[in-house]
Amino acid sequence: MYELAIGAILAALFFDFINGFHDAANSIATVVGTRILKPIQAVALAASANFVGPFLFGVAVATTVGKGIINPDFVTIHLIIGALAGAIVWNIVTWLWGFPSSSSHALIGGLIGATIAHVGTQAIIFGGLEKVGIGIVVSPVVGFIVAALVATLIITVFAKKRPARVNSVFGKLQLVSSTYFSLTHGANDGQKTMGIIALVLLSEGIITDFEVPFYVIVMAAAAIGLGTFFGGWRIVKTMAVKITQLKPYQGFSAETGGATILAVLAWAGIPASTTHGISGAIMGAGAVRRLSAVRWGIGKRIVWAWIITIPASAAVSYLSMWLIKFFV
């Protein structure tokens, strides 16, 4: 039976790798889009910060994912595998499309779909889903607002400075803001896989109460860091240049706005989407210059990808769970 548990843990780490791969755009899009760093430099910096992030922000999000969405009493190894299947498939599909959908919400959808197929809705903790709903709304909206406010403040303060000088200053500051965002990305997204692995350990009796062992934090942090390093370049292109063209001060504003809301949500244990946060922040920073600077058509397509992520991954997980039940 432990072989199946090991397989589930490996599947969780593979999802974590795919999460980092898929969401590399979130961490590096602005710093690549403003040409402050070359792509390989950006992913190396982001991967390092992604690894460190989970050690700085606690495990509140992991706890929410591990025992705040689905009642742990109903969790089985097969359910976890079914949930991960839905999340992984949806991440790969949206990567092929070049859509920056949410890996976090793909995992939430996977848990919901597999659970309904396994035992029905009675195992779902709807209070936990309310937290997810808060993250869905808050991260892009507040990211947009904060980024727009930071960009407006910069424009006001540096109005009489030469643009070349402003770009030079904020080009350097982007190294700080990009690292800040990558830390919060690793903290929020890395924790979700920790919660899943902890569920596996709990269901197998390896741990008796829900907790996230230190070695689980290390494994999950390493997996998402490696995924980020290898990067999902299709989505990087969408985030870096298709939504809007950013100047360094706007990149700094977007990263600062996105990272700040993610840091707050990580401390609060709300499993927010880093994709939502940075997408909203990029739009906010871009719109400050002029509304037409943002390609709202691209933004609309991104929003539709957000809307269908949870039901789509839930559907795949539901089907995966039925296939598991049929063959096992």
N, C-alpha and C positions, 0 to 999 in steps of 0.2 A: 504493500500500500504506500510505503514511503516513496517508491519509484514514481507513483502518480503525483505525489506532493512535490517532488523534485521537478517533475515536468511542468507542473503549474507555476512553480517559482521561476523556472527558466522562461516560461511563456510571459510571465509578468515582467521579467527583466527585458525580454525582447520588446514588449510593448513600451517599456520605459525608453529603450534605445530608439524605437520608432518615434516616440514622443519627442525626444530631443532632435532627431533627424527632421521630423515634420515641422517642429517649432523653432528650428534654427533661425528661420526668418524673423521670428519675434525678437530674438536677441541681437541680431546683427544687421537687420534691414536698414535702419537709419544710418548707422555708421558706414555701411557700404554705399548706401544711396547718396550720401554726402561726400563720398570718396576720401574720407579721413583715413580709413584703413583698407588695405587690400583684403579680399575675401578670406584668404588663408590666415591672415593676421587676426581678422575679426572673429573667426570661428575658434581659433586657439584661445583668445581672450575669453570669449563667451563660454567655451567648454570648461575652462578653469573655474570661472565664477559660478557656473551651473553646479559644479561639484561641491563648491564651498557653501552655496546657498542654504541647503537643508540643515547644515550644522549651526546656522545663525538664527533661524526663525522658529525653532521648536518643531513639534510634530502635531500641532492642532489640526491641520488639514488632513493628515494621515488618519487621525482619530475619527474625524467626520466621515471620511470615505470608508474606513474600516468598520465602524459600528454605528454611523449616523444615517446611512442611506438604506441599508438592508439589515434586518435583525440577524445578528451573528448566529443565533440558535438555528437558523434555517440554512446556513451556508454549508455547502459541500464542495469538495474539490471539483466535481463535474460542473457545478454552477459557476465557479470561478473561471474554469477553462472556457465555458460557453460565453461568459461575459467578456473575457479577453479577446476571444475570436471576433466578436462584433466590433470591438474597439479597434483592433489591429486592421481588420478588413476596411473599415471606414477611413482610417488614417491613410492607408495605402491608396485607396480610391481617390480621396481628395488631394493627395500628393500628386497623383498622375494628372489630375485636372489642374493642378497649380492653385488650388483654393486654400486659403489659410483658415481652415475650420479648426474647431477646438478639440484637441486631444483629450482634455479634461472631460468635456461633455460627451465625447465618444465613449469614454470609460463609464461615466454615469449611465448613459443610455444602455451600454452593454450590461451593466449590473441589473438595471430595471428589466430588460428583455429576458435575460436568463432566469431571473427570479420569478417572473410571471409564468414562464414556461415550466419552471420547476415546481413551484408551490402556490402560485397565484399572487394576488396583490396584498394578502394579509401580512407578508413578510416585509413589505416596503414601509419605511419610516417616512411619512409625508412631511414631518417637521424638518427632516434633513433635506428633503427636496426643496423646501422653502428657502433654505440657505443657498442651494444651488441657484434658485430663481433670483435671489438677491444678487448673487455674483454675476449672473447673465446680464442683468439690467445695469448694475452699478459700474462694473469695470469699463465698458466702452463709453458710457455717458460721462462718468467722472473723469476718465482718462482724456476724453475730448476736451472737457471744460478746463481741467488743470493744465493741459498742454497749451491750450489757447491762451490762458491767463499768463503762463510763464513766457510764451512768445510775445504777447502784447507788452508785458513788463520790459522785456529785453529791447523791443523796438523803441519803447518810450525812453528808457535810460540811455540807449546808445544811438539816439536819433541823429546826433551831430557828429558821430564818428564815421570814419571812412568804412564802406562795406568790406573792403579787403582786410582791414584791421579787425573788424567784428568777426568775420569768418575765421580768421587766424586764431583769435582768442577762443571762440566756441568750438573750433575744430579740436583744440587741445582738451577743452572741457568735456567734449563728447566721449573721450576715453573714460572719463569718470562716470558720466551718465550711462554709457553703454554697459560698463561693469556693474553699476547699480541695478540696471534692469535685469541683467543676466543673473545676478544674485537672487533677485526676487522670483525670476522664472524658475530657477533651480529649486528654490524654497517651496513654491506653490505646486508646480507640476511634479517635481521629484517626490514630494510627499504622498501623492496619490498612489503610486506604485508601492510605497512602503506600507500603506494601509492594506493593500491587496495581499501582499506577502505576509503581513501579520495575521490576516484572516486565514490564510493557508496554514500557518503555524498553529493557530488557535483551533481550527477544525480538526487537525491531526493530533491535538493534545500535546504538542511540543511546548507551547506556552499555555498556562491555565487561565490567565486573564489577559484581556486585550492590552497589548503594549507593543512598542516598536523597538526591538533590540538594536543595539549599536551597530552590529554587523549588517543588519538590514538597511540601516541608513547609509552605510558605506557602499553596499552593493547597488542600491537604487541611485545614489548620487553618481557613482561611476558610470552606470549604464546611460543615464540621461546626458552626462557630460560627453561620453563617447559619441552618442547619437548627434549631439549638437556639433561636435567637431567634424563629422562626416557630412553634415548639412544637407537639407532638402532644397537644392538650388532652384527648382521650379517655383517654389513658393517665395523664396528670397527675391526673385525677379518681380513677382507681383507686389510684394510689400515694399521693396526698395525703390521702384521706379514707376510702377503702373498706377498706384493710387494718386501720387503727387510727387513733384520734384522738390526735394527739401534742401534748404541751405543749412549750414552747420548749426546756426542758432535754433532753427526749427527742429533739427535732429535732436539737439540737446533738450529742447522743450518736450518733444514727444517721449523720449526715453525717461525723462524725469517725471512727467505726468503719469505714464504707464507704470513705472516702477513704484511710485508712491502709493497708488491705489492697490497694487498687488501686495506691497508690504503690509498695508493695513489689513487687507483681507486675509493674508497668511497668518498674522497674529490672531485674528478673530476666528480662525478655523473655517473660513468660507472657501470652498474649492472653486475659485474663480478661474476664468480662462485668460491666460496670458495673451492669446491671440486676440480676444476681444479688446483687452486693455490697450495693447499697442496699436491695433488697427484704429480704434477710436482716437487715440492720442495723435497718430500720424495725420488723421483727417483734421483734428483740431488745430494742430500746428500748421498744416498746409492752408487751412481756411483763413488764418489770420492775415495772410498776404492778400488774398482775394478769394472769394467763394469759388470762382471758376478755376482756381488753381488745383482744386480737388476733382478728380474724375469720379463724380458721384455714381456714374453707371457701374464702375468697378466696385465701388462701395456697396451698391445695392446687391450685386451678385454675391459679395462676401457675406452680407447680412442674411441672404437666403440660405447660404451654406451653413450659417450659424443656426438658423431656424430648424433646418431639417436634420442636423447632426444627431440630436438625442433620439428622435423617432427612428431614424435610419439605422443607427448602430443598435438600437433596441430590437429592431426587426431582424437584423442579422444574428444577433445573439439569441433571440427567441428561436429562430430556425436552427442555429447551432446546437442549442440545448435539446431540442426535439431529436436531432440526429444522434446526439450523444445518448439520450435515453433509449433510442431505438436500437443502437448497435451495442451498447454496454449492458 
